[in-house]
Amino acid sequence: MKQINDRISREKLEHYLALTNAAREKATPIYQPESKEGNMLSILLRMADDYANDAQYFMKNGDYIRAFGAINYAHAWIDAGVKLQLLDGHGDDELFTLP
């Protein structure tokens, strides 16, 4: 019988928070901020940052389920920026789904 893993430990949550933080730091903009693409990227990164902040808030309040969901959304926004070639993932296929 397969074991069900339905718990999120603080350690697992901290791992994903650190992973997303590393992705946010590594990915660099390809376009200038004032360009159309730069404006789109600004929206993506604002969403990523907002979700990362939400994850921190939920974690501090002991809501690990919502924190885990929020940090995964944050990482997805960053990953989308790399996939759409608005951000340079610098060839890191562990942090990003490369184009």
DSSP file (Angstrom, degrees, kcal/mol; ACC not computed):
  #  RESIDUE AA STRUCTURE BP1 BP2  ACC     N-H-->O    O-->H-N    N-H-->O    O-->H-N    TCO  KAPPA ALPHA  PHI   PSI    X-CA   Y-CA   Z-CA
    1    1 A M              0   0    0      0, 0.0     2,-0.2     0, 0.0     0, 0.0   0.000 360.0 360.0 360.0 134.4    0.0    0.0    0.0
    2    2 A K        -     0   0    0      1,-0.1     2,-0.3     0, 0.0     0, 0.0  -0.516 360.0-123.9 -74.3 135.1    1.3    3.4   -1.0
    3    3 A Q        -     0   0    0     -2,-0.2     2,-0.5     1,-0.0    -1,-0.1  -0.621  20.1-133.3 -80.3 135.7    2.0    5.8    1.9
    4    4 A I        -     0   0    0     -2,-0.3     2,-0.8     2,-0.0    -1,-0.0  -0.778  10.4-157.5 -91.7 128.4    0.2    9.1    1.8
    5    5 A N        +     0   0    0     -2,-0.5    -2,-0.0     1,-0.1    -1,-0.0  -0.844  32.2 149.7-105.7  95.3    2.3   12.2    2.4
    6    6 A D        +     0   0    0     -2,-0.8     2,-0.4     2,-0.0    -1,-0.1   0.020  42.1  89.8-118.0  26.9   -0.2   14.8    3.5
    7    7 A R        -     0   0    0     57,-0.0     2,-0.6    58,-0.0     0, 0.0  -0.957  56.8-152.7-126.0 143.4    1.9   16.9    5.9
    8    8 A I        -     0   0    0     -2,-0.4     2,-0.1     4,-0.0    56,-0.1  -0.955  18.5-155.1-114.8 113.4    4.1   19.9    5.3
    9    9 A S     >  -     0   0    0     -2,-0.6     4,-2.3     1,-0.1     5,-0.2  -0.427  27.2-115.6 -82.2 160.9    6.9   20.3    7.8
   10   10 A R  H  > S+     0   0    0      1,-0.2     4,-2.9     2,-0.2     5,-0.2   0.882 118.0  55.3 -60.3 -38.2    8.6   23.6    8.6
   11   11 A E  H  > S+     0   0    0      2,-0.2     4,-2.0     1,-0.2    -1,-0.2   0.917 108.3  46.6 -63.3 -43.6   11.8   22.1    7.1
   12   12 A K  H  > S+     0   0    0      2,-0.2     4,-2.0     1,-0.2    -1,-0.2   0.917 113.5  49.3 -64.9 -42.2   10.1   21.4    3.8
   13   13 A L  H  X S+     0   0    0     -4,-2.3     4,-2.3     1,-0.2    -2,-0.2   0.923 110.5  49.7 -62.6 -45.0    8.5   24.8    3.7
   14   14 A E  H  X S+     0   0    0     -4,-2.9     4,-2.4     1,-0.2    -1,-0.2   0.860 107.6  56.0 -62.8 -35.0   11.8   26.5    4.5
   15   15 A H  H  X S+     0   0    0     -4,-2.0     4,-2.3     2,-0.2    -1,-0.2   0.940 110.6  43.3 -60.8 -47.7   13.4   24.5    1.7
   16   16 A Y  H  X S+     0   0    0     -4,-2.0     4,-2.2     2,-0.2    -2,-0.2   0.839 111.4  54.0 -71.3 -32.5   10.9   25.7   -0.9
   17   17 A L  H  X S+     0   0    0     -4,-2.3     4,-2.2     2,-0.2    -1,-0.2   0.929 112.0  45.2 -62.6 -44.5   11.1   29.3    0.4
   18   18 A A  H  X S+     0   0    0     -4,-2.4     4,-2.5     2,-0.2    -2,-0.2   0.888 111.3  53.0 -66.5 -39.6   14.9   29.2    0.0
   19   19 A L  H  X S+     0   0    0     -4,-2.3     4,-2.1     2,-0.2    -1,-0.2   0.918 111.7  45.0 -61.9 -44.6   14.6   27.6   -3.5
   20   20 A T  H  X S+     0   0    0     -4,-2.2     4,-2.6     2,-0.2    -1,-0.2   0.883 111.5  52.9 -68.7 -38.4   12.3   30.3   -4.6
   21   21 A N  H  X S+     0   0    0     -4,-2.2     4,-2.1     2,-0.2    -2,-0.2   0.909 109.3  49.6 -61.9 -41.8   14.5   33.0   -3.1
   22   22 A A  H  X S+     0   0    0     -4,-2.5     4,-2.2     1,-0.2    -2,-0.2   0.900 111.2  49.4 -63.7 -40.4   17.5   31.6   -5.0
   23   23 A A  H  X S+     0   0    0     -4,-2.1     4,-2.4     2,-0.2    -2,-0.2   0.913 110.0  50.8 -63.9 -42.3   15.4   31.6   -8.2
   24   24 A R  H  < S+     0   0    0     -4,-2.6    -2,-0.2     1,-0.2    -1,-0.2   0.879 114.1  44.5 -63.8 -38.0   14.4   35.2   -7.7
   25   25 A E  H  < S+     0   0    0     -4,-2.1    -1,-0.2    -5,-0.2    -2,-0.2   0.853 115.6  46.7 -74.5 -35.0   18.0   36.2   -7.1
   26   26 A K  H  < S+     0   0    0     -4,-2.2     2,-0.2    -5,-0.2    -2,-0.2   0.890  92.2  84.2 -77.8 -40.1   19.4   34.3  -10.0
   27   27 A A     <  -     0   0    0     -4,-2.4    62,-0.2    -5,-0.2    52,-0.0  -0.454  63.4-166.6 -69.9 129.2   17.0   35.2  -12.8
   28   28 A T  E     -A   88   0A   0     60,-1.8    60,-3.5    -2,-0.2    62,-0.1  -0.920  25.6-100.7-120.8 144.8   17.9   38.5  -14.4
   29   29 A P  E     -A   87   0A   0      0, 0.0    58,-0.2     0, 0.0    57,-0.1  -0.291  22.1-165.5 -61.7 141.7   15.8   40.7  -16.7
   30   30 A I  S    S+     0   0    0     56,-2.3     2,-0.2     2,-0.1    57,-0.1   0.744  71.3  54.4 -94.1 -31.5   16.5   40.5  -20.4
   31   31 A Y  S    S-     0   0    0     55,-0.6    55,-0.0     6,-0.1     0, 0.0  -0.682  92.4 -98.4-107.0 156.8   14.6   43.6  -21.4
   32   32 A Q    >   -     0   0    0     -2,-0.2     3,-1.7     1,-0.1     6,-0.5  -0.436  36.2-117.3 -68.0 145.7   14.9   47.2  -20.3
   33   33 A P  T 3  S+     0   0    0      0, 0.0     9,-0.2     0, 0.0    -1,-0.1   0.806 111.9  54.5 -57.0 -32.3   12.2   48.2  -17.7
   34   34 A E  T 3  S+     0   0    0      4,-0.1     2,-0.1     5,-0.1    -2,-0.0   0.535  90.3  95.3 -84.2  -4.4   10.6   50.8  -19.9
   35   35 A S  S <> S-     0   0    0     -3,-1.7     4,-2.3     1,-0.1     5,-0.2  -0.343  90.4-108.5 -78.6 165.6   10.1   48.4  -22.8
   36   36 A K  H  > S+     0   0    0      1,-0.2     4,-2.0     2,-0.2     5,-0.1   0.925 123.4  46.4 -58.0 -45.2    6.8   46.5  -23.4
   37   37 A E  H  > S+     0   0    0      1,-0.2     4,-2.7     2,-0.2    -1,-0.2   0.875 109.5  54.5 -66.0 -38.0    8.5   43.3  -22.3
   38   38 A G  H  > S+     0   0    0     -6,-0.5     4,-2.1     2,-0.2    -1,-0.2   0.874 107.4  50.7 -63.1 -38.0   10.0   45.0  -19.3
   39   39 A N  H  X S+     0   0    0     -4,-2.3     4,-1.5     2,-0.2    -2,-0.2   0.904 110.7  48.4 -65.8 -41.8    6.5   46.2  -18.2
   40   40 A M  H  X S+     0   0    0     -4,-2.0     4,-2.1     1,-0.2    -2,-0.2   0.918 111.1  51.0 -63.2 -42.5    5.2   42.7  -18.5
   41   41 A L  H  X S+     0   0    0     -4,-2.7     4,-2.9     1,-0.2     5,-0.3   0.884 103.8  58.4 -61.9 -39.0    8.1   41.4  -16.5
   42   42 A S  H  X S+     0   0    0     -4,-2.1     4,-2.1     1,-0.2    -1,-0.2   0.898 106.8  47.9 -57.1 -41.2    7.5   43.9  -13.9
   43   43 A I  H  X S+     0   0    0     -4,-1.5     4,-2.2     2,-0.2    -1,-0.2   0.929 111.6  49.9 -65.6 -45.8    4.0   42.5  -13.4
   44   44 A L  H  X S+     0   0    0     -4,-2.1     4,-2.3     1,-0.2    -2,-0.2   0.926 113.5  45.3 -58.2 -46.4    5.3   38.9  -13.3
   45   45 A L  H  X S+     0   0    0     -4,-2.9     4,-2.8     2,-0.2    -1,-0.2   0.855 109.8  54.2 -70.4 -34.2    7.9   39.8  -10.6
   46   46 A R  H  X S+     0   0    0     -4,-2.1     4,-2.6    -5,-0.3    -1,-0.2   0.913 110.0  48.1 -63.7 -41.4    5.4   41.8   -8.6
   47   47 A M  H  X S+     0   0    0     -4,-2.2     4,-2.6     2,-0.2     5,-0.2   0.927 111.9  49.7 -62.8 -44.8    3.2   38.8   -8.5
   48   48 A A  H  X S+     0   0    0     -4,-2.3     4,-2.4     1,-0.2    -2,-0.2   0.931 113.3  46.0 -59.5 -46.3    6.1   36.6   -7.5
   49   49 A D  H  X S+     0   0    0     -4,-2.8     4,-2.5     2,-0.2    -1,-0.2   0.895 111.6  51.6 -65.7 -40.1    7.1   38.9   -4.7
   50   50 A D  H  X S+     0   0    0     -4,-2.6     4,-2.4     2,-0.2    -2,-0.2   0.926 112.1  45.9 -63.0 -44.4    3.6   39.3   -3.5
   51   51 A Y  H  X S+     0   0    0     -4,-2.6     4,-2.5     2,-0.2    -2,-0.2   0.890 111.5  52.2 -66.5 -38.0    3.1   35.5   -3.3
   52   52 A A  H  X S+     0   0    0     -4,-2.4     4,-2.0    -5,-0.2    -2,-0.2   0.907 110.9  48.0 -63.8 -40.3    6.5   35.1   -1.6
   53   53 A N  H  X S+     0   0    0     -4,-2.5     4,-2.3     2,-0.2    -2,-0.2   0.898 110.2  51.9 -65.7 -39.7    5.5   37.7    1.0
   54   54 A D  H  X S+     0   0    0     -4,-2.4     4,-3.0     1,-0.2     5,-0.2   0.916 107.0  53.7 -60.3 -42.7    2.1   35.9    1.5
   55   55 A A  H  X S+     0   0    0     -4,-2.5     4,-2.5     1,-0.2    -2,-0.2   0.912 108.9  48.4 -59.4 -43.2    4.0   32.7    2.1
   56   56 A Q  H  X S+     0   0    0     -4,-2.0     4,-2.5     2,-0.2    -1,-0.2   0.923 112.2  49.5 -62.3 -43.9    6.1   34.3    4.8
   57   57 A Y  H  X S+     0   0    0     -4,-2.3     4,-1.4     2,-0.2    -2,-0.2   0.943 112.4  46.3 -60.4 -49.9    3.0   35.7    6.4
   58   58 A F  H  <>S+     0   0    0     -4,-3.0     5,-2.7     1,-0.2    -1,-0.2   0.906 112.1  51.5 -61.6 -41.7    1.2   32.4    6.4
   59   59 A M  H ><5S+     0   0    0     -4,-2.5     3,-1.9    -5,-0.2    -1,-0.2   0.933 107.3  52.1 -62.1 -45.0    4.2   30.6    7.7
   60   60 A K  H 3<5S+     0   0    0     -4,-2.5    -1,-0.2     1,-0.3    -2,-0.2   0.806 110.4  50.0 -60.3 -28.8    4.6   33.0   10.6
   61   61 A N  T 3<5S-     0   0    0     -4,-1.4    -1,-0.3    -3,-0.2    -2,-0.2   0.306 119.8-109.8 -93.9   8.8    1.0   32.4   11.5
   62   62 A G  T < 5S+     0   0    0     -3,-1.9     2,-1.3     1,-0.2    -3,-0.2   0.588  77.8 131.3  78.7  10.3    1.4   28.6   11.4
   63   63 A D     >< +     0   0    0     -5,-2.7     4,-2.1     1,-0.2    -1,-0.2  -0.648  21.9 164.7 -97.0  78.5   -0.6   28.1    8.2
   64   64 A Y  H  >  +     0   0    0     -2,-1.3     4,-2.5     1,-0.2    -1,-0.2   0.786  68.6  59.8 -68.2 -29.3    1.9   25.9    6.4
   65   65 A I  H  > S+     0   0    0      2,-0.2     4,-2.1    -3,-0.2    -1,-0.2   0.962 111.0  39.2 -64.5 -51.0   -0.6   24.7    3.8
   66   66 A R  H  > S+     0   0    0      1,-0.2     4,-2.7     2,-0.2    -2,-0.2   0.869 115.1  54.4 -67.7 -35.1   -1.3   28.2    2.5
   67   67 A A  H  X S+     0   0    0     -4,-2.1     4,-2.5     2,-0.2     5,-0.2   0.918 108.5  48.8 -62.2 -43.3    2.3   29.1    2.8
   68   68 A F  H  X S+     0   0    0     -4,-2.5     4,-1.7     1,-0.2    -2,-0.2   0.915 112.9  47.4 -64.1 -43.3    3.3   26.1    0.7
   69   69 A G  H  X S+     0   0    0     -4,-2.1     4,-2.0     1,-0.2    -2,-0.2   0.927 112.7  49.2 -61.9 -44.9    0.7   27.0   -1.9
   70   70 A A  H  X S+     0   0    0     -4,-2.7     4,-2.5     1,-0.2    -2,-0.2   0.895 109.6  50.0 -64.9 -41.1    1.8   30.6   -2.0
   71   71 A I  H  X S+     0   0    0     -4,-2.5     4,-2.3     1,-0.2    -1,-0.2   0.855 109.5  52.0 -69.8 -31.3    5.5   29.9   -2.4
   72   72 A N  H  X S+     0   0    0     -4,-1.7     4,-2.1    -5,-0.2    -1,-0.2   0.884 109.4  49.6 -70.1 -36.6    4.8   27.5   -5.2
   73   73 A Y  H  X S+     0   0    0     -4,-2.0     4,-2.1     2,-0.2    -2,-0.2   0.925 109.7  52.6 -62.9 -43.7    2.8   30.2   -7.0
   74   74 A A  H  X S+     0   0    0     -4,-2.5     4,-1.8     1,-0.2    -2,-0.2   0.935 110.8  46.0 -57.2 -48.0    5.7   32.6   -6.4
   75   75 A H  H  X S+     0   0    0     -4,-2.3     4,-3.0     1,-0.2    -1,-0.2   0.887 109.0  56.3 -64.3 -37.6    8.2   30.2   -8.0
   76   76 A A  H  X S+     0   0    0     -4,-2.1     4,-2.5     1,-0.2    -1,-0.2   0.885 104.8  52.0 -62.3 -38.9    5.8   29.6  -10.9
   77   77 A W  H  X S+     0   0    0     -4,-2.1     4,-1.7     2,-0.2    -1,-0.2   0.917 112.7  45.1 -64.2 -41.7    5.6   33.3  -11.7
   78   78 A I  H  X S+     0   0    0     -4,-1.8     4,-1.7     2,-0.2    -2,-0.2   0.937 113.0  50.5 -65.1 -45.8    9.5   33.5  -11.8
   79   79 A D  H  X S+     0   0    0     -4,-3.0     4,-3.0     1,-0.2    -2,-0.2   0.876 107.1  54.8 -60.4 -38.4    9.6   30.3  -13.8
   80   80 A A  H  X S+     0   0    0     -4,-2.5     4,-2.7     1,-0.2    -1,-0.2   0.891 104.1  54.9 -62.2 -39.0    7.1   31.7  -16.3
   81   81 A G  H  <>S+     0   0    0     -4,-1.7     5,-3.0     2,-0.2     6,-2.0   0.878 112.0  43.5 -61.6 -37.8    9.3   34.8  -16.8
   82   82 A V  H ><5S+     0   0    0     -4,-1.7     3,-1.5     4,-0.2    -2,-0.2   0.928 113.7  50.3 -71.0 -46.1   12.2   32.5  -17.7
   83   83 A K  H 3<5S+     0   0    0     -4,-3.0    -2,-0.2     1,-0.3    -3,-0.2   0.869 111.3  48.4 -61.3 -37.4   10.0   30.3  -19.9
   84   84 A L  T 3<5S-     0   0    0     -4,-2.7    -1,-0.3    -5,-0.2    -2,-0.2   0.431 115.5-118.8 -81.7   1.0    8.7   33.3  -21.7
   85   85 A Q  T < 5S+     0   0    0     -3,-1.5    -3,-0.2     2,-0.2    -2,-0.1   0.845  84.7 116.5  60.6  38.5   12.2   34.6  -22.2
   86   86 A L  S   <S+     0   0    0     -5,-3.0   -56,-2.3    -6,-0.2   -55,-0.6   0.625  77.7  41.5 -96.7 -24.6   11.7   37.8  -20.2
   87   87 A L  E    S-A   29   0A   0     -6,-2.0     2,-0.6   -58,-0.2    -2,-0.2  -0.928  83.0-127.6-121.0 146.7   14.2   36.6  -17.6
   88   88 A D  E     -A   28   0A   0    -60,-3.5   -60,-1.8    -2,-0.3    -6,-0.1  -0.859  15.6-169.9 -93.4 119.5   17.5   34.9  -18.1
   89   89 A G    >   -     0   0    0     -2,-0.6     3,-1.9   -62,-0.2     6,-0.1   0.391  34.7-129.5 -88.4   2.2   17.7   31.7  -16.0
   90   90 A H  T 3   -     0   0    0      1,-0.3     3,-0.1   -62,-0.1    -2,-0.1   0.819  62.4 -62.9  53.7  37.0   21.4   31.4  -16.8
   91   91 A G  T 3  S+     0   0    0      1,-0.2     2,-1.1     2,-0.0    -1,-0.3   0.590  91.0 149.3  72.1  10.7   21.1   27.8  -17.9
   92   92 A D    <>  +     0   0    0     -3,-1.9     4,-1.4     1,-0.2    -1,-0.2  -0.656  18.4 175.2 -84.3  99.6   19.9   26.6  -14.5
   93   93 A D  T  4 S+     0   0    0     -2,-1.1    -1,-0.2     1,-0.2     5,-0.1   0.346  74.8  61.3 -88.7   8.5   17.6   23.7  -15.2
   94   94 A E  T  4 S+     0   0    0      3,-0.1    -1,-0.2     1,-0.0    -2,-0.1   0.751 113.0  33.4 -96.1 -33.1   17.2   22.9  -11.5
   95   95 A L  T  4 S+     0   0    0     -3,-0.2     2,-0.3    -6,-0.1    -2,-0.2   0.732 125.8  33.1 -89.1 -25.6   15.6   26.2  -10.6
   96   96 A F  S  < S-     0   0    0     -4,-1.4     2,-1.0    -7,-0.1    -1,-0.1  -0.894  72.1-120.4-134.4 156.8   13.8   26.8  -13.9
   97   97 A T        -     0   0    0     -2,-0.3    -4,-0.1   -18,-0.1    -3,-0.1  -0.868  48.1-143.6 -89.9 102.9   12.0   25.1  -16.7
   98   98 A L              0   0    0     -2,-1.0   -15,-0.1     1,-0.1    -5,-0.0  -0.347 360.0 360.0 -75.6 150.0   14.2   26.4  -19.5
   99   99 A P              0   0    0      0, 0.0    -1,-0.1     0, 0.0   -16,-0.0   0.506 360.0 360.0 -57.7 360.0   12.9   27.4  -22.9
